[in-house]
C-alpha cells in the first residue's frame, strides 16, 4: 500500500505550493476578516503574507491555520492560532514528524472541539493529513494520513484513510484515533476477506477474465481483488454503543460493453466503540 513518507514528500512538493498570485493577504488582513483585532499575535508576522489559509469561527472560538509565503512557496512550520472568547490570540508553529520537509499539506478546514483543533490539510484529491492539536497548549498530538469523517460523543475521532490518487480503484477505509491514548487503529474493514467481500470478488472475477482475454494490454491494477469502496454518513447509536453506516462495493473498470457496472450495498455495524478492540460486520 502507500509509503506514507513518500506520499507526504511528493504531495507537499506538488500540492503544497500555493497558486501563483501576487495578492495573498497578510496575517493582519486575514484576522480582520474574522471581525476581531490582532491582540496577542507577533507584530513581525502580522505584516507578512500568508498562504494556504483555513479559518474557523465556532461558538465564539476563532482559529486560523496558515503557512508563511517565502520565496513564492509555502514553507513550514504550519502556524496555528486560536482566540478563546474574551482572550488574546495564542499561536504556535507546528512541524510534521512524518514529512522530510516538515509540512502537512495545505489547510482546508478547521473543526473546533472542546479540547482539540482538527485541521484537514490537502495533499491530493484522494489524500490528506488530519492534524490533531491540543487546543489549550496548541501542541501536536496526532498526524493522521487521511481526512476527518466524524467525532463520536465519546471523543473518538473517525477518519477516512488517504488513498493512492493514481490508483485504478479507491477502496475507502475508516480508521479511529483516540486523543487520550493516542491510539490509531483501523476500524473498517475488520476483515479484508469477509464473506461479503469474497462474494463480490467472485462476481467480478469472470468479467475481468473476459476483459483481459479481449485486451491483454490492460493497465496495471486491473484486478477483481481491487475495487471501489465507499460509505454513507456514519450514525452512532449510544444505546448499543454501535457505529452504523452503509457501504457500497463497485467496479467501473469492467468495460461497459462486457458488463454494466457491478455493485453491492451492505449495512455495516461496528461495536463496541467504547472499547479499544472493535469489530465491524457486513450484512444485507
N, C-alpha and C positions, 0 to 999 in steps of 0.2 A: 504494500500500500504506500501511502505518501511518506516521503522522507521530510519530516517536519522542518528541520533546519534549512534544507534546500529550498522548500517552498517559501519559507519566511524570507530567505535571502533574495530569491528571484522575484517574488511578488513585490517586495518593498522596493527593489531597484526599478521595476517596471511600473507598478501601480502607485507606489509611494510618492513618485514625483508629481508635483502639482501641475495643473494645466498652465500653459504659458499665457500669462496675463500680467499686466502692469498695475492693476488696481486692487491687489489684495489688501484688505484692511489692516490697520494697526490693531494691537490689542485694545487700546483705549476706544477705538471706534467700535470694535466688536462688543465691548462691555456696554457702550452707550445704547446699542440695540436692545439690550435687556432691561433698559429703563432704570439703571442704577449708576452709582459712582464707582470709582476705582479704588476706594479706600482699602489699604492692605496689600495692594499689588506693587511690585518693584517698579520704580519710576523708569529705570533703564529699559525694561521690557515693554512698557506701555507705548513707547514710540516706535517699536519695531513692527514690521509687517509679519503677519502670521498666515498659515495655510492649513488646509485640511481641517477645517473648524467644525466642531459639533457643540451645540449648546442645549441646555435644558432649563426649564422653569417649572418646577413641580411643587405644589403646596408651599410656595414661598421660598423654596430652596433653589438657588441659581447655580449652574455649573457650566464650565467651559473646558473643552479639550482641544489642543492645537499643537502644531509644530511651528517653530520659527522659520521664516523664509531666509535661507542662507545660500548665496550664490545660485539663485534660481532653483533651489531644491529644498525639499522638506528634510530637515536634519534633526535626529534625536537630540535631546530627550523629548518624549511626549509630555507636554505641560498639562496638568490637570488643576483647575482652580474651582473652589466651591465657596459659596456665600450662604451661610445659615441666616435665618431671619434675625434682623437687628444685630448682626455681627459683621466685622470686616471680612474681606476676602482672605482665604488661605490658599496657598498654591504649592505644588511640588512637581519636580521633574522626574519622570519615570523612564526607565530604560529596560528593554526586553532582555531576558536572560536566555532566550532561545534563538534570536536572530543575531548573526555575527555583527550586524551594523547597529543593533540596539533599537530598531524601530518595530512598531506593532502593525503598521499599515495606517491608512487614513481614517481617522474617526468619522463615523457617520451618525451615531446615535448614542445618547447618554440616558440611561434609566436610573432614576433616583430611588433608592431603597432606604429604609430607616437607618441602616448601618453600613450601607455599601453604595458605591457608584459603579454601575456596569456599563462599560464603554465598548460598543461594537465598532470594530475597525475593519476596513475593506482591504482585502488582498487581491481578489479577482472575483468574477461573477459567481463562483461556486465555493469560495473560500474566504474566511475572515478570522480575526482574532478577537476573542471576548476578553477584555481586560477587566479584572475584578479588583476594585480599590476599596480599602477600608476607609470609610467616609470621615471618621474623626481624625485619624492620623495621616490620611492620604498616602497610605503605603500599599504597595502592590502585593496582593495575596493570591492572585490567580491569573494565569495567562493561558487561555483555553483556545485550542485550534478549532474554532467554529463560531457560531453566532447564537445570540440569546433566543430561546424559544419561549420560556416562561420561568417564573419563580413561584414555587409552591408556597402555601401558607406556612409550612414548616420552615421556610427559608432555604430549602434545597433548590439549587439552580439547575434547570434543564436546558441543555443547548444542543443544537444540531451540529454534528461534526462536519468540518470542511471536507470537500471532495476535490479530486483532481479535475481541474477545469477542462483539460483537453481530452479527458477520458470519453469513450463512446457510451458509457452509461453512468448514471449518478444515483447509486443506492444510498439513500439518506439513512444515517444512524443517529440515535438520540443518546446523549451522554449526560451524566449528572456531576455536579460539583458541590460539595458541602463546604461552605466557607468556614465553618467552625473547626472541622478536622482537616480541611484542605484535601479531602479525598476526591479524586477524579476517577470516574468509573463508567464503563459502557452500560447503558440501560437496555436499549433495544437495537438490534435483536439480541435476545439472550442466547439464542442458538442459530448460527448461520445456516444450519442444515435441519431446520424444523420440518415436520411433516408438510406444512403448508408450502414452505419454500421448495422442498423437494418435488412436490406435486406440480408446482408451477414450472420448474425447470424441465420436468418430463413432458409437459405440454409444449415447451419451446424447442426441445431437442430435435424432433423430426423436421421442424421448419428451418432450423439453422442448417441441418444437413442438406436439405433441398437447396437452400441459398448457396452453400459452399460448393455443391455439385455444379450448379449453374455458373458460378463465378469463383474460381479458386483464388483469385487475387483480392478477396475481401480484406478490409483493413484489420490491423491488429486489434484484438479485443472482441472480435465478432464471435462471442461465446455465450451459449444459453445460461451458463453459470453466473453471468454478469448482466444484470438487468436493472431498470429504474425502480426505485422505491421512494414513495412519498407518503407523508402522513397528514392527517387533518389536524384541526386545533385540538389541543390537549385539554382534558377535563379531569380535575381532581375530585374524587368522591371521598369526603372526610369520614363518613360513617364506616366505610370499609377500608380506608387508607389505600385507595386504588387510583392509579392513573389510567384513564381510558382514552382511546382515540381509534380512528380508522386508519388503515394502511392500504396503499394500492401498489401492487406489483404490475409492472408493464414493460413492454419492449417495443420500441418503434424502429428497431434496427432490422426487423424482418421486412424484406421488400414487400410493398403493398400488392404487387402482382402475384405474390406467393400466398400471402395471408393478410387479412386485416390485422390491426394491432391487437395483440393478446394482452388481456389484463385480468386481474383478480383483486377483489377487495375483501379485507378481513377486519374483524373487530379485535383490538388488542387490549388486554388488561394487564397492568404491571402492579405488583404488590409484593410485600408490604413496603410502602415508600418511606416509612419512618425508620426502617431497619437498613443496615449497611449492605445487606445482601438482598437483592430483589430479582423477581422472575417475571418475564413478560410472556403471555400465552396468546397465540393467534387462534381465532375461531370464526366460523361463519355466522 
